[in-house]
Amino acid sequence: MADAASRLRSVAEQVLGVPLPVRLRAWDGSQAGPPDAPTLVVRNRRALRRILFRPGELGLARAWVAGDLDIEGDLYSALAVISGLVWERGEDGRTVLQALRDPAVRAAVGELLKLAGLPVPPAPPREEARRRSHLHTRRSDKQSISHHYDVGNDFYELVLGPSMVYSCAYWEDGSTLETAQRDKLELVCAKLGLTPGRRLLDVGCGWGSMAIHAAREHGVSVVGVTLSQEQAAYARKRVADEGLTDRVEIRVQDYRDVRDGPYDAVSSIGMAEHVGAERYLDYAQSLYGLLKPGGRLLNHQIARRPQRDESTYHVDRFIDAYVFPDGELAPIGTTVTQLERAGFEVRDVESIREHYARTLRRWVVNLEADWPRAMRLTGPGRARVWRLYMAASALAFEHNRIGVNQVLAVRTPESGASGLPLRTRTWNS
């Protein structure tokens, strides 16, 4: 009888319908596949059971998080070839159900069942979020935010570095992560036209970096809101350490419950992805209502490519289960339309897609450089989630499968005077 790796390779190629572009190493020490390719390590039979009971991305994700699957060699090279088979088949890709109509594929799956052993579905890893309804109520949004952000500030310090900014930096040649993150915050402040005495609402304020930068460098008064208790405690300490408690207030509060407008400006950096398609117009209208006439919104948001049939869009299963529960991405055109429907005049859209790819690769370097400590801080499963998610996301940005955009919008008054300069890209207030 053939060794486990050869049998697995044969099964995989039957199901996928293409040659397997990675090398396999199985639990019995056997290996099969191209000798110079990245190696996918199948550590035990449980990995097969996870894939059999949840075919496709979720089964693979569970096996990865649990440590049943691993990759040896360059992680990015391995993900590039694996994603082409699993995550990027496209709207015309061969589905599992389509493959199972082939008698040869059904025979291959039978072989996989023999290899997998006991027909008992393994419990999902404890890091997996419970399935939700994507209703985006205040309670469900708070739970989703807690799942992602309340995993330990020390862990985020390790990954993000001293800036504690969890969104893409703004790079130029010679930048470090810290200078690039500072430049991104400064870019946001410039687009918002912040000057001393103005009021800024920072929606989804994270660990307080934007609020602190705006108050310290531009003399504005800032209210930052987050749903994460851990973020708020960390941000408040940073504000106190900077001596800015008279100008910066950090609240644990839903943006829908902010009632103390009007503000001169609103920043929303990496927060709108949590809002959800059904609630996005409400989100835009809420922020519009919190601005005074002439006030500006800077909406910094990840976008996906549009689909020919938008009704077929579904949330990425790995991201939904392990990273951002209930997170949803929209095409940039949809975002602009919703902002305009809310009453905003959209004045500028800047794509900074390549900047996020570079930022993610830097975060992966930080994570891998102190991997044993990362696992101690948040657990091996969670550390594996972040490593996979950030590396795969970097590739997605590099290959234009997703993007990120800064949208500058104005609550333009009836007079039509937007308050923006004629040459907006100079960003003079």
C-alpha positions in Angstrom: 0.0 0.0 0.0 1.3 3.5 -0.8 2.5 5.8 1.9 0.1 8.4 3.5 1.7 11.4 1.6 1.3 9.7 -1.8 -2.2 8.7 -1.1 -3.1 12.2 0.1 -1.6 13.8 -2.9 -3.6 11.5 -5.3 -6.8 12.3 -3.4 -6.2 16.1 -3.5 -5.4 16.1 -7.2 -8.6 14.1 -8.0 -10.8 16.5 -5.9 -9.1 19.7 -7.2 -8.7 18.6 -10.7 -5.2 20.0 -11.0 -1.7 18.9 -9.9 -0.9 19.8 -6.3 1.7 22.6 -6.3 3.0 21.9 -2.8 5.0 19.1 -1.3 3.2 17.0 1.3 4.6 15.5 4.4 2.3 13.1 6.4 2.2 11.9 10.0 4.0 8.7 9.0 7.1 10.7 7.8 6.3 10.1 4.1 6.7 12.8 1.6 5.3 13.4 -1.9 5.2 16.2 -4.4 7.6 18.7 -6.0 10.9 18.6 -4.0 11.6 22.3 -4.4 8.0 23.4 -3.4 6.9 24.7 0.0 5.9 21.8 2.3 2.4 21.3 3.7 2.8 19.2 6.8 -0.2 17.0 7.8 0.6 16.2 11.4 -2.1 13.8 12.2 -5.3 12.1 10.9 -7.4 14.6 12.7 -6.5 17.2 10.1 -8.2 15.0 7.5 -11.3 14.6 9.6 -11.6 18.4 10.0 -11.5 18.8 6.2 -13.9 16.0 5.6 -16.5 17.3 8.0 -16.0 20.9 6.8 -14.8 20.8 3.2 -13.0 23.8 1.9 -11.7 26.9 3.7 -13.2 26.4 7.2 -11.9 22.8 7.5 -8.5 23.9 6.5 -8.6 26.9 8.9 -9.6 24.7 11.8 -6.8 22.3 11.1 -4.3 25.2 10.8 -5.4 26.9 14.1 -5.4 23.6 16.0 -1.8 22.8 14.7 -2.9 19.8 12.8 -1.6 21.4 9.6 1.6 23.5 9.2 3.8 25.0 6.5 7.5 24.6 6.2 9.4 26.9 3.9 8.4 30.4 2.8 4.9 31.1 4.2 4.0 33.6 1.5 5.1 31.2 -1.3 3.0 28.4 0.2 -0.1 30.6 0.6 0.2 32.0 -2.9 -0.1 28.5 -4.4 -2.6 27.2 -1.9 -4.9 30.3 -2.1 -5.1 29.8 -5.9 -6.7 26.4 -5.2 -8.8 27.2 -2.2 -9.5 30.9 -1.7 -9.3 32.3 -5.2 -11.1 29.8 -7.5 -13.3 32.7 -8.5 -17.0 32.7 -9.4 -16.4 30.1 -12.0 -14.2 27.8 -9.9 -14.8 24.2 -9.3 -16.8 23.7 -6.1 -16.6 20.6 -3.9 -20.1 19.6 -4.9 -19.3 19.8 -8.5 -16.2 17.7 -8.0 -18.2 15.1 -6.2 -20.3 14.4 -9.2 -17.2 12.8 -10.7 -17.0 9.0 -9.9 -13.2 9.2 -9.7 -13.5 12.0 -7.1 -16.0 10.1 -5.1 -13.6 7.1 -5.0 -10.8 9.4 -3.9 -12.9 10.8 -1.1 -13.6 7.2 0.0 -9.8 6.7 0.1 -9.6 9.8 2.3 -12.1 8.4 4.6 -10.0 5.3 5.1 -7.0 7.5 5.8 -8.8 9.7 8.3 -9.7 6.9 10.6 -12.5 7.3 13.2 -15.5 9.0 11.6 -15.9 11.5 14.5 -15.9 15.2 13.8 -13.3 17.0 15.9 -14.5 19.9 18.1 -13.7 23.3 16.6 -10.7 25.0 18.1 -11.6 27.2 21.1 -10.5 30.3 19.2 -13.4 30.0 16.8 -16.2 32.5 17.3 -19.8 31.3 17.5 -21.8 31.8 14.4 -23.8 35.0 14.3 -26.6 36.3 12.2 -24.8 39.5 10.9 -27.6 41.6 12.3 -25.1 44.1 13.8 -27.0 44.9 17.0 -25.2 46.8 19.7 -24.8 43.6 21.7 -23.5 41.5 18.8 -21.1 44.3 17.6 -19.7 44.5 21.1 -19.1 40.8 21.2 -17.5 40.8 17.8 -15.2 43.6 18.7 -14.2 41.9 22.0 -13.4 38.7 20.1 -10.9 40.5 18.0 -9.4 43.2 20.2 -9.6 41.9 23.8 -6.9 39.3 23.3 -4.2 41.1 25.3 -2.6 44.5 24.8 0.8 43.0 25.3 0.2 40.8 22.2 -0.8 43.8 20.1 2.3 45.7 21.3 4.4 42.8 20.1 2.7 42.9 16.6 2.1 46.5 16.0 5.1 48.0 17.7 5.2 51.3 19.8 2.8 53.2 17.5 -0.1 50.8 18.5 -1.8 51.7 15.2 -3.9 48.8 13.8 -4.4 50.1 10.3 -2.2 50.5 7.3 0.8 52.8 7.5 1.7 55.4 4.9 5.1 54.5 3.5 7.9 56.2 1.5 11.4 55.0 0.8 13.4 54.8 4.0 10.3 54.7 6.3 10.2 52.6 9.4 6.9 51.2 10.6 6.8 53.9 13.3 7.5 56.8 10.9 5.1 55.4 8.3 2.3 55.1 11.0 3.0 58.7 12.1 2.8 59.9 8.5 -0.6 58.1 8.1 -2.0 59.9 11.2 -0.6 63.2 9.9 -2.2 62.6 6.5 -5.6 62.0 8.2 -5.2 65.2 10.2 -4.2 67.2 7.1 -7.2 65.9 5.1 -9.5 66.8 8.0 -8.0 70.3 8.2 -7.5 70.1 12.0 -6.5 73.3 13.7 -6.3 74.3 17.4 -9.7 74.6 19.1 -11.6 72.3 16.8 -13.4 69.1 18.0 -12.7 65.7 16.5 -14.7 62.5 17.0 -12.5 59.4 16.4 -14.8 56.5 15.8 -13.2 53.1 16.6 -10.3 54.9 18.4 -8.4 51.7 19.1 -5.5 52.3 21.5 -5.8 56.0 21.2 -3.0 56.8 18.7 -5.1 59.0 16.4 -6.7 60.9 19.3 -3.3 61.5 20.9 -1.6 62.6 17.7 -4.4 65.0 16.8 -4.5 66.6 20.2 -0.7 66.8 20.7 0.3 67.9 17.2 -2.8 70.0 16.2 -4.3 71.2 19.4 -7.8 69.8 18.9 -10.1 68.4 21.5 -10.9 64.7 20.8 -13.5 62.2 21.8 -12.5 58.7 21.0 -15.0 55.8 21.2 -14.4 52.1 21.2 -16.4 49.0 22.2 -13.3 47.3 23.6 -12.7 47.6 27.4 -9.1 46.6 27.0 -8.4 49.2 24.3 -10.1 52.0 26.3 -8.1 51.2 29.5 -4.8 51.2 27.5 -5.7 54.4 25.6 -6.7 56.3 28.8 -3.3 55.5 30.3 -1.5 56.7 27.2 -3.5 59.9 27.3 -2.7 60.5 30.9 1.0 59.7 30.3 1.0 62.3 27.5 -0.6 64.9 29.8 -3.6 65.3 27.5 -6.5 64.4 29.7 -7.8 68.0 29.3 -8.1 67.5 25.5 -8.7 63.8 25.0 -11.6 61.7 26.3 -11.8 58.0 25.6 -15.2 56.3 26.0 -16.5 52.8 25.8 -19.4 53.7 23.6 -21.2 52.7 20.4 -20.9 55.4 17.8 -24.7 55.2 17.5 -25.0 56.4 21.1 -22.8 59.6 20.7 -25.1 62.5 21.4 -22.7 65.5 22.0 -22.2 66.8 18.5 -21.7 68.8 16.5 -18.1 68.0 15.7 -15.8 69.8 13.3 -14.4 66.5 12.0 -14.8 62.7 12.3 -12.1 60.1 11.7 -13.1 56.5 11.1 -10.0 54.5 10.5 -10.4 50.7 10.0 -13.8 50.7 11.8 -16.4 50.7 9.0 -15.6 47.1 8.0 -17.4 46.1 11.3 -20.6 48.0 10.4 -22.2 45.6 8.0 -23.9 46.2 4.6 -27.4 46.4 6.1 -26.3 49.0 8.7 -24.0 51.1 6.5 -26.4 53.8 5.6 -27.3 54.2 9.2 -23.6 54.5 10.0 -23.1 57.2 7.4 -26.2 59.1 8.5 -25.1 59.0 12.1 -21.7 60.5 11.3 -23.4 63.1 9.0 -25.6 64.1 11.9 -22.7 64.5 14.3 -20.9 67.0 12.0 -21.5 70.7 11.9 -22.1 72.2 8.4 -18.8 72.2 6.6 -17.5 69.4 8.8 -15.3 66.7 7.3 -15.3 62.9 7.6 -12.2 60.8 6.8 -13.4 57.2 6.2 -10.4 54.8 6.0 -11.8 51.4 4.9 -10.8 48.1 3.3 -12.7 47.3 0.1 -13.3 44.2 -1.9 -13.6 43.8 -5.6 -17.2 43.9 -6.9 -18.8 40.7 -8.1 -20.9 40.2 -11.3 -23.7 39.0 -9.1 -23.5 40.8 -5.7 -26.1 38.5 -4.2 -23.5 35.7 -4.2 -21.1 37.5 -1.9 -20.5 35.8 1.4 -18.2 36.7 4.2 -14.8 34.9 4.1 -15.3 31.9 6.4 -11.8 32.0 8.0 -12.0 35.7 8.7 -15.6 35.4 10.0 -14.8 32.5 12.3 -11.4 33.5 13.7 -10.5 37.1 12.9 -13.4 39.6 12.5 -16.7 38.0 13.3 -19.5 39.7 11.4 -17.1 41.8 9.5 -18.1 42.7 5.9 -16.3 44.3 3.0 -17.9 46.4 0.3 -16.7 47.7 -3.1 -15.5 51.3 -2.9 -18.3 52.3 -5.3 -20.9 51.0 -2.8 -19.2 52.9 0.1 -19.2 56.2 -1.9 -22.8 55.7 -2.9 -23.9 55.2 0.7 -22.0 58.2 2.0 -23.7 60.3 -0.7 -27.1 58.9 0.1 -26.5 60.0 3.7 -26.0 63.6 2.5 -22.2 63.8 2.2 -20.4 65.4 -0.7 -17.5 63.0 -1.5 -14.5 65.1 -2.3 -11.5 62.8 -2.5 -10.8 59.0 -2.7 -7.2 57.8 -2.3 -6.3 54.2 -2.8 -3.4 53.1 -0.6 -3.6 49.4 -1.3 0.1 48.8 -1.6 0.7 50.5 1.7 -1.4 47.9 3.6 0.5 45.0 2.0 3.8 46.5 3.2 2.4 47.1 6.7 1.1 43.6 7.1 4.4 42.1 6.1 6.1 44.2 8.7 3.6 43.0 11.4 4.3 39.4 10.4 8.0 40.1 10.9 7.3 41.4 14.4 5.2 38.4 15.2 7.6 35.8 13.9 10.6 37.6 15.6 9.1 36.9 19.0 7.0 33.8 18.2 7.5 32.0 21.6 6.4 35.1 23.5 3.4 35.6 21.2 2.2 32.1 21.9 2.6 32.6 25.6 0.7 35.9 25.5 -2.3 34.8 23.6 -2.1 31.0 23.1 -0.7 29.0 20.2 -4.0 28.9 18.3 -4.6 32.6 18.4 -1.0 33.3 17.4 -1.4 30.9 14.4 -4.6 32.8 13.5 -2.8 36.1 13.3 0.1 34.8 11.4 -2.1 33.2 8.7 -4.5 36.1 8.5 -1.8 38.8 8.2 0.3 36.9 5.7 -2.7 35.9 3.5 -4.0 39.5 3.7 -0.7 40.9 2.6 -0.9 38.7 -0.5 -4.5 39.8 -1.1 -3.6 43.4 -1.1 -0.5 42.9 -3.3 -2.6 41.1 -5.9 -5.5 43.6 -5.9 -8.0 41.1 -4.5 -8.8 43.7 -1.8 -7.9 47.3 -1.4 -8.0 50.1 1.1 -9.2 53.6 0.5 -9.3 56.9 2.3 -12.6 58.7 1.5 -12.8 62.4 2.4 -16.4 63.6 2.6 -17.9 66.9 3.6 -21.2 67.9 5.2 -21.4 70.7 2.6 -23.8 73.5 3.7 -26.6 74.9 1.6 -24.3 77.7 0.4 -22.2 75.1 -1.4 -19.0 76.3 0.3 -17.1 73.1 1.1 -14.2 74.8 2.9 -11.7 72.8 0.9 -8.9 74.4 -1.1 -9.1 74.4 -4.9 -6.1 72.0 -5.1 -7.1 69.5 -2.5 -4.0 67.3 -2.8 -2.0 70.0 -1.2 -4.1 69.4 1.9 -4.0 73.0 3.1 -6.7 73.8 5.6 
